[in-house]
Amino acid sequence: MDNAGVYMGAFEIEGEIADTWFNPEKFRKGQVFINGNNVGRYWPSAGPQITLYVPASMLKKKNSVVLVELLGRGTNSTVSFVDKPIYTSNSFKTIKKRERN
Protein backbone atom coordinates (compact mmCIF):
# COMPACT_ATOMS: atom_id res chain seq x y z
CA MET A 1 0.00 0.00 0.00
CA ASP A 2 1.07 3.54 -0.66
CA ASN A 3 1.32 6.15 2.05
CA ALA A 4 -1.18 8.85 2.79
CA GLY A 5 -1.10 11.78 0.41
CA VAL A 6 -2.88 14.11 -1.95
CA TYR A 7 -3.89 12.62 -5.30
CA MET A 8 -5.00 14.79 -8.21
CA GLY A 9 -6.61 13.94 -11.50
CA ALA A 10 -8.95 15.16 -14.21
CA PHE A 11 -11.81 13.72 -16.20
CA GLU A 12 -14.08 14.78 -19.04
CA ILE A 13 -17.78 14.12 -19.44
CA GLU A 14 -19.05 13.16 -22.87
CA GLY A 15 -22.73 13.74 -23.46
CA GLU A 16 -25.21 15.07 -20.93
CA ILE A 17 -24.01 16.04 -17.45
CA ALA A 18 -26.06 14.19 -14.83
CA ASP A 19 -26.06 13.36 -11.12
CA THR A 20 -23.58 10.61 -10.27
CA TRP A 21 -21.89 8.85 -7.35
CA PHE A 22 -18.14 8.93 -6.68
CA ASN A 23 -16.69 5.47 -6.00
CA PRO A 24 -13.31 5.54 -4.19
CA GLU A 25 -12.72 1.85 -5.01
CA LYS A 26 -9.36 0.91 -3.35
CA PHE A 27 -8.77 4.23 -1.61
CA ARG A 28 -9.26 3.72 2.13
CA LYS A 29 -10.22 6.90 4.01
CA GLY A 30 -10.16 10.54 3.08
CA GLN A 31 -11.82 13.58 1.58
CA VAL A 32 -12.74 14.20 -2.06
CA PHE A 33 -13.01 17.54 -3.87
CA ILE A 34 -14.43 17.97 -7.37
CA ASN A 35 -13.83 21.27 -9.15
CA GLY A 36 -12.84 22.77 -5.79
CA ASN A 37 -16.08 21.66 -4.10
CA ASN A 38 -15.91 19.44 -1.03
CA VAL A 39 -17.97 16.38 -1.95
CA GLY A 40 -17.43 14.69 1.40
CA ARG A 41 -15.55 12.09 3.36
CA TYR A 42 -15.16 8.53 2.11
CA TRP A 43 -14.39 5.57 4.37
CA PRO A 44 -15.67 2.47 2.60
CA SER A 45 -14.71 -0.01 5.33
CA ALA A 46 -16.73 1.94 7.93
CA GLY A 47 -19.81 2.37 5.71
CA PRO A 48 -22.68 2.29 5.50
CA GLN A 49 -22.20 4.00 2.13
CA ILE A 50 -19.24 3.41 -0.13
CA THR A 51 -20.09 5.99 -2.80
CA LEU A 52 -20.64 9.74 -2.40
CA TYR A 53 -23.40 11.63 -4.20
CA VAL A 54 -22.19 14.22 -6.74
CA PRO A 55 -24.95 16.51 -8.10
CA ALA A 56 -24.86 17.52 -11.76
CA SER A 57 -24.59 21.18 -10.71
CA MET A 58 -21.09 20.43 -9.35
CA LEU A 59 -19.86 19.05 -12.68
CA LYS A 60 -18.64 20.58 -15.94
CA LYS A 61 -17.49 19.06 -19.24
CA LYS A 62 -13.86 19.18 -17.98
CA ASN A 63 -13.41 18.41 -14.26
CA SER A 64 -10.70 18.16 -11.64
CA VAL A 65 -10.69 15.73 -8.73
CA VAL A 66 -8.52 15.87 -5.60
CA LEU A 67 -8.37 13.15 -2.97
CA VAL A 68 -6.80 13.75 0.42
CA GLU A 69 -6.07 10.15 1.40
CA LEU A 70 -5.38 9.67 5.11
CA LEU A 71 -4.53 5.95 5.38
CA GLY A 72 -2.90 5.14 2.05
CA ARG A 73 -4.43 3.65 -1.04
CA GLY A 74 -4.48 0.06 -2.21
CA THR A 75 -2.41 -1.30 -5.09
CA ASN A 76 -3.51 -0.15 -8.57
CA SER A 77 -6.05 2.26 -7.07
CA THR A 78 -8.47 4.09 -9.30
CA VAL A 79 -11.70 5.95 -8.77
CA SER A 80 -14.88 5.82 -10.81
CA PHE A 81 -18.28 7.39 -11.12
CA VAL A 82 -21.34 5.15 -11.07
CA ASP A 83 -25.03 5.68 -11.78
CA LYS A 84 -26.38 4.49 -8.42
CA PRO A 85 -25.19 4.42 -4.80
CA ILE A 86 -23.27 1.46 -3.39
CA TYR A 87 -23.71 0.48 0.26
CA THR A 88 -21.91 -2.04 2.43
CA SER A 89 -23.74 -5.33 2.97
CA ASN A 90 -23.68 -4.68 6.74
CA SER A 91 -25.88 -1.59 6.36
CA PHE A 92 -28.72 -3.65 4.88
CA LYS A 93 -28.50 -6.29 7.64
CA THR A 94 -28.84 -3.53 10.24
CA ILE A 95 -31.90 -2.06 8.48
CA LYS A 96 -33.58 -5.49 8.21
CA LYS A 97 -33.03 -6.14 11.93
CA ARG A 98 -34.59 -2.80 12.85
CA GLU A 99 -37.64 -3.46 10.65
CA ARG A 100 -38.37 -6.73 12.46
CA ASN A 101 -38.59 -5.11 15.91
PyMOL commands that set and color helices and strands:
alter all, ss='L'
color gray80, all
select helices_A, chain A and resi 56-58+89-100
alter helices_A, ss='H'
color red, helices_A
select strands_A, chain A and resi 5-12+20-23+30-34+37-42+52-54+62-69+80-82
alter strands_A, ss='S'
color yellow, strands_A
deselect
rebuild
show_as cartoon
